[in-house]
Amino acid sequence: MCFFSLHNECPPVNYATAEAMKVTDGLVAGERATAETLRAIADCVTAMACIVDAGGGTVAGFGELIGSSGPPDIEALAAQAAEVRSSYDSAFEALDDTEDRVNGAVQKYRELQEYASGALAEGRGENFEQALVRQGTGGFAAMVERRIEHLRELKVRVQVLKGLQPTGEEILAKNDYAGFFVWFMQPIRDLSITVQALYGEALSGALASHRAVYQTCRMVGEELPDISPEELVAAGVGFNGGSPAPCDDC
């Protein structure tokens, strides 16, 4: 089933062979594009968590300095600084592959956009298109364009954050905790807003699919006179590399 994808058709069990192959190609493009999108989002969420954690550590270190009635505990501050640096480094490690994920997702969405245009021209996916229009998204093509736009914006936010990395390291080396907090506050907020917009776009596609699915496909086991449940199970087992279980009635 099209989980989060911007796709307008169901698993290709109710189509003639030629159409089934087209639907399969569309499903694969959509799911892989969305999988890469979700991975890019996950990278950013992990990076945000690490930076936020580092920010909390800098505030804690600042508190140690201003709250001490005597000489600061050097060992405690050194341990705090090491923890902050570890969180900081982890944030950028989380973003190592994010730009490549975005590029791959955009490429797959372009493939899906081309496929979907052909599907509509051939009379498939009309119910899903109507569901998108009723939802106020402007239709499939417009929805894909918005997702690509959000992905590109995410890539820019990631690039900006990476560009700040050397300066952040310098600030931490000086133990300038207040400066570190201010330096990353707005970029992290910008990234979080972009992540929210992109994930919201994924959910809007899923919502339209949910509303249209009862019209665009049959669920497995429902009104499939030419395919028995045993055959479906056997095909699934074979696909997963195993052998079908023996069947007394087969």
C-alpha positions in Angstrom: 0.0 0.0 0.0 1.2 3.6 -0.6 2.1 4.4 3.0 3.2 8.1 2.9 3.8 8.4 -0.8 2.2 10.9 -3.0 0.8 8.1 -5.2 -2.6 7.6 -6.7 -2.9 3.9 -7.0 -3.0 0.7 -5.0 -0.8 -2.5 -5.2 -1.0 -3.8 -8.8 -3.3 -6.8 -8.2 -6.3 -5.6 -10.1 -4.7 -4.6 -13.4 -3.7 -6.2 -16.7 -0.1 -7.1 -17.0 1.0 -4.0 -18.9 -0.8 -1.6 -16.5 0.4 -3.6 -13.5 4.0 -3.0 -14.6 3.4 0.8 -14.9 1.7 0.9 -11.5 4.6 -1.0 -9.9 7.1 1.5 -11.3 5.1 4.4 -9.9 4.7 2.8 -6.5 8.5 2.0 -6.3 9.4 5.6 -7.2 6.9 7.1 -4.8 7.9 4.9 -1.8 11.6 5.3 -2.4 11.3 9.1 -2.7 9.3 9.3 0.5 11.6 6.9 2.3 14.5 9.2 1.5 12.4 12.2 2.6 11.7 10.6 6.0 15.3 9.7 6.4 16.3 13.3 5.7 13.8 14.4 8.3 15.1 11.9 10.8 18.7 13.2 10.2 17.5 16.7 11.0 15.5 15.7 14.1 18.6 13.9 15.4 20.8 16.9 14.7 18.4 19.3 16.4 18.2 17.0 19.4 22.0 17.0 19.7 22.3 20.8 19.2 19.5 21.4 21.8 21.3 19.1 24.2 24.6 20.9 23.6 22.8 24.2 24.2 21.4 22.9 27.5 25.0 21.9 28.4 26.3 25.4 27.7 23.6 26.9 29.9 24.4 24.5 32.6 28.1 25.4 32.4 27.3 29.1 32.5 25.2 28.4 35.6 28.2 26.7 37.2 30.3 29.8 36.6 27.9 32.4 37.9 26.5 30.4 40.8 29.9 29.4 42.3 30.7 31.2 45.6 34.3 30.3 45.3 36.7 29.2 42.6 34.9 27.1 39.9 35.3 23.4 39.9 37.7 23.0 37.0 37.1 19.2 36.7 33.4 19.6 36.6 33.5 22.3 34.0 35.9 20.3 31.9 33.5 17.3 32.0 30.6 19.6 31.1 32.6 21.0 28.2 33.5 17.5 26.9 29.8 16.5 27.1 28.8 19.6 25.2 31.4 19.0 22.5 30.3 15.4 22.1 26.7 16.5 21.5 27.8 19.2 19.1 29.9 16.8 17.0 27.0 14.2 17.0 24.7 16.9 15.5 26.9 17.3 12.4 27.6 13.6 12.1 23.8 13.1 11.8 23.8 15.4 8.8 26.6 13.7 6.9 24.2 12.0 4.4 21.2 14.4 4.5 22.0 16.4 1.3 22.4 13.2 -0.7 19.1 11.9 0.7 17.4 15.2 -0.4 18.9 14.9 -3.9 17.8 11.3 -4.2 14.3 12.2 -3.0 13.9 15.0 -5.5 15.0 12.8 -8.4 12.5 10.1 -7.5 9.7 12.7 -7.1 10.4 13.9 -10.6 10.1 10.4 -11.8 6.8 10.0 -9.9 5.5 13.3 -11.2 6.1 12.1 -14.8 4.5 8.7 -14.1 1.5 10.3 -12.5 0.8 12.6 -15.4 0.7 9.6 -17.7 -1.5 7.6 -15.3 -4.1 10.4 -15.2 -4.0 10.7 -19.0 -4.8 6.9 -19.2 -7.7 7.3 -16.8 -6.0 5.9 -13.6 -5.7 7.7 -10.3 -8.6 10.1 -10.9 -10.2 9.5 -7.5 -7.0 10.3 -5.8 -6.6 13.5 -7.8 -10.1 14.5 -6.9 -9.4 13.8 -3.2 -6.3 16.0 -3.4 -8.3 18.9 -5.0 -11.0 18.6 -2.4 -8.4 18.8 0.3 -7.2 22.1 -1.2 -3.8 20.9 -2.3 -4.2 21.9 -5.9 -3.8 18.4 -7.3 -1.0 15.8 -7.6 1.4 17.9 -9.7 1.2 20.9 -7.4 1.6 18.7 -4.3 4.8 17.1 -5.6 6.2 20.5 -6.5 5.5 21.7 -2.9 7.3 18.6 -1.5 10.3 19.3 -3.8 10.3 22.9 -2.7 10.3 21.9 1.0 13.1 19.4 0.3 15.2 22.1 -1.3 14.6 24.5 1.6 15.6 21.7 4.0 18.8 21.3 2.0 19.6 25.0 2.3 18.9 25.0 6.1 21.3 22.0 6.5 24.0 23.8 4.4 23.6 26.9 6.5 23.9 24.9 9.7 27.0 23.1 8.4 28.5 26.5 7.5 28.3 27.6 11.1 30.1 24.5 12.4 33.7 26.0 12.5 32.6 29.1 14.3 30.6 27.1 16.8 33.8 25.1 17.5 35.7 28.3 18.1 33.0 29.6 20.5 33.1 26.3 22.5 36.9 26.4 22.6 36.6 29.8 24.4 33.9 28.5 26.8 31.7 31.3 25.5 28.5 29.5 26.6 26.2 32.5 26.1 27.6 33.2 22.7 27.1 29.6 21.6 23.5 29.6 22.7 22.8 32.8 20.7 24.8 31.6 17.7 22.7 28.5 17.1 19.3 29.6 18.4 17.8 31.0 15.1 19.3 28.4 12.7 17.9 25.6 14.7 14.5 27.2 14.8 14.6 27.7 11.1 15.5 24.1 10.5 12.7 22.9 12.8 10.1 25.0 11.0 11.2 23.5 7.6 11.2 20.0 9.0 7.6 20.5 10.3 6.5 21.8 6.8 8.0 18.9 5.0 6.6 16.3 7.3 3.2 18.0 7.1 3.3 17.7 3.4 4.0 13.9 3.7 1.0 13.6 6.0 -1.3 15.5 3.6 -0.5 13.0 0.9 -1.2 10.2 3.3 -4.5 11.8 4.3 -5.7 12.1 0.7 -4.7 8.5 0.0 -6.6 7.4 3.0 -9.7 9.2 1.8 -9.5 7.8 -1.7 -8.3 4.3 -1.1 -11.7 2.7 -0.8 -12.5 3.9 -4.3 -9.2 3.2 -6.0 -8.4 -0.3 -5.0 -9.5 -3.5 -3.4 -8.0 -4.7 -0.2 -6.2 -8.0 -0.3 -8.7 -10.8 0.2 -11.6 -8.7 -1.0 -13.4 -9.6 -4.2 -10.3 -11.2 -5.8 -12.0 -14.1 -7.7 -8.9 -14.9 -9.8 -6.4 -15.1 -7.0 -6.9 -17.4 -4.0 -5.6 -16.5 -0.5 -3.3 -19.5 -0.7 -1.8 -18.2 -3.9 -1.2 -14.7 -2.4 0.5 -16.2 0.6 2.7 -18.5 -1.5 3.7 -15.5 -3.7 4.6 -13.5 -0.6 6.7 -16.3 0.9 8.5 -16.8 -2.5 9.2 -13.0 -2.7 10.8 -13.2 0.8 13.1 -15.9 -0.3 11.4 -18.8 1.5 9.4 -21.8 0.5 5.6 -21.9 0.8 4.2 -23.9 3.6 2.5 -27.2 2.6 -1.2 -26.9 2.0 -3.5 -29.9 2.4 -6.0 -28.4 0.0 -3.5 -27.4 -2.7 
